[in-house]
């Protein structure tokens, strides 16, 4: 190999080492719980955006579900109520203390499920029980995920030897 190939091989080797380190730090920092919060936070942000800007200016063209919600409060308010927990979830994904992110994500989905359940019981929206069931089940699933602990760093090293071990925090006194 000539000197250019040797230099290129060295650069590529260092790039791969940095890629693995960065990936390992990010994965180990957010962990599985943080990844779940990022997923549900993105869901909440997109859903909130869709409520603020529903894509139609004439409210009569909205779906029956959105018409019902618009009769209770402006869609802008509903959108903001989804975006706030979405932002909270994304921020908490990178924090060690993530319970507020999970609380917000669960609360907005529970609220949505209860609203649609009330619409189904009162007969204001046909088939609202389907939306109620979906949102309440998603809230329950998030509640289950929120109870899962992160695996200890030693187990992550055994399972993923190519990842650097995260720094172990000293025990709290």
C-alpha positions in Angstrom: 0.0 0.0 0.0 1.2 3.5 -0.7 1.2 6.3 1.9 -2.1 7.7 0.7 -3.9 4.4 1.3 -2.3 4.0 4.7 -3.4 7.5 5.6 -6.9 6.8 4.4 -7.1 3.5 6.3 -6.0 5.4 9.5 -8.6 8.1 9.0 -11.4 5.5 8.3 -10.3 3.6 11.4 -10.5 6.7 13.6 -13.9 7.6 12.1 -15.3 4.2 12.9 -14.0 4.4 16.5 -15.6 7.8 16.9 -18.9 6.6 15.3 -19.0 3.7 17.8 -18.2 5.9 20.7 -20.8 8.5 19.8 -23.4 5.8 19.1 -22.6 4.1 22.3 -22.8 7.3 24.4 -26.1 8.3 22.8 -27.6 4.8 23.2 -26.3 4.4 26.7 -27.3 7.9 27.7 -30.9 7.7 26.5 -31.3 4.0 27.0 -34.4 2.0 26.2 -36.7 4.3 28.3 -35.3 7.4 26.6 -35.8 5.8 23.2 -39.4 5.1 24.1 -39.8 8.7 25.2 -38.4 10.0 21.9 -40.8 7.8 20.0 -43.9 8.9 22.0 -42.7 12.5 22.1 -42.5 12.5 18.3 -45.9 11.0 18.1 -47.3 13.7 20.4 -45.6 16.5 18.5 -46.9 15.3 15.1 -50.4 14.8 16.4 -50.4 18.2 18.1 -49.2 19.8 14.9 -52.0 18.1 12.9 -54.6 19.5 15.3 -53.2 23.1 15.1 -53.0 22.9 11.3 -55.7 20.4 10.3 -55.2 21.1 6.6 -58.7 22.5 6.0 -60.1 26.0 6.6 -63.7 24.9 6.6 -64.5 23.1 9.8 -67.4 21.3 8.2 -64.9 19.3 6.2 -63.2 17.8 9.3 -63.7 14.2 10.4 -66.5 13.6 12.9 -63.9 13.1 15.7 -62.3 16.5 15.0 -65.7 18.2 14.6 -66.6 16.9 18.1 -63.3 18.1 19.6 -63.7 21.5 17.9 -67.2 21.8 19.5 -65.6 21.4 22.9 -62.6 23.8 22.4 -60.6 25.3 19.6 -58.4 22.7 17.8 -55.4 25.1 18.5 -55.9 24.4 22.2 -56.0 20.6 21.7 -52.9 20.8 19.6 -51.0 22.7 22.3 -52.2 20.1 24.9 -50.5 17.5 22.7 -47.3 19.4 21.9 -46.5 20.3 25.6 -46.1 16.6 26.6 -44.3 15.9 23.3 -41.7 18.5 24.2 -41.5 17.3 27.7 -41.0 13.7 26.6 -38.2 14.6 24.1 -36.4 16.7 26.8 -36.8 13.9 29.5 -35.5 11.3 27.1 -32.0 12.7 27.7 -32.4 13.1 31.5 -31.8 10.5 34.2 -35.1 11.5 35.9 -37.6 10.8 33.1 -40.8 10.2 35.1 -42.3 13.6 34.1 -41.9 12.7 30.4 -43.8 9.5 30.9 -46.4 11.2 33.0 -47.1 13.8 30.3 -47.2 11.2 27.5 -49.6 9.0 29.5 -51.8 11.9 30.7 -52.5 13.3 27.2 -53.4 9.8 25.9 -55.6 9.1 28.9 -57.3 12.5 28.4 -57.9 11.7 24.7 -59.3 8.2 25.5 -61.6 9.5 28.2 -62.9 12.3 25.8 -63.7 9.7 23.1 -65.2 7.3 25.7 -67.6 10.1 26.8 -68.4 10.8 23.2 -69.2 7.1 22.6 -71.3 6.8 25.8 -73.3 9.9 24.9 -73.6 8.9 21.3 -72.1 12.2 20.0 -69.6 10.5 17.7 -70.3 7.2 15.9 -67.6 4.6 16.6 -65.8 6.8 19.1 -65.3 3.7 21.2 -62.7 2.6 18.7 -60.6 5.8 19.3 -61.2 5.5 23.0 -60.0 2.0 23.1 -56.9 2.8 21.0 -55.8 5.8 23.0 -56.4 4.1 26.4 -54.5 1.0 25.3 -51.6 3.2 24.1 -51.6 5.0 27.5 -51.6 1.6 29.2 -48.7 0.4 27.1 -46.7 3.6 27.9 -47.5 3.0 31.6 -46.0 -0.5 31.3 -42.9 0.8 29.6 -42.5 3.5 32.2 -42.0 0.8 34.9 -39.2 -1.0 33.0 -35.8 -0.4 34.5 -32.7 0.2 32.4 -30.4 -2.8 32.4 -27.3 -2.2 34.5 -24.2 -1.0 32.7 -22.4 -4.3 33.3 -25.2 -6.2 31.4 -25.1 -3.7 28.5 -21.3 -4.3 28.2 -21.9 -8.1 28.1 -24.7 -7.9 25.6 -23.1 -5.2 23.4 -19.3 -5.5 23.7 -18.7 -3.0 20.9 -20.3 -0.2 22.9 -18.3 1.7 25.5 -19.6 1.4 29.0 -21.5 4.4 30.3 -20.0 6.2 33.3 -21.3 4.8 36.5 -22.7 7.4 38.8 -21.5 7.4 42.4 -24.1 6.1 44.9 -26.3 8.8 46.3 -26.0 9.4 50.0 
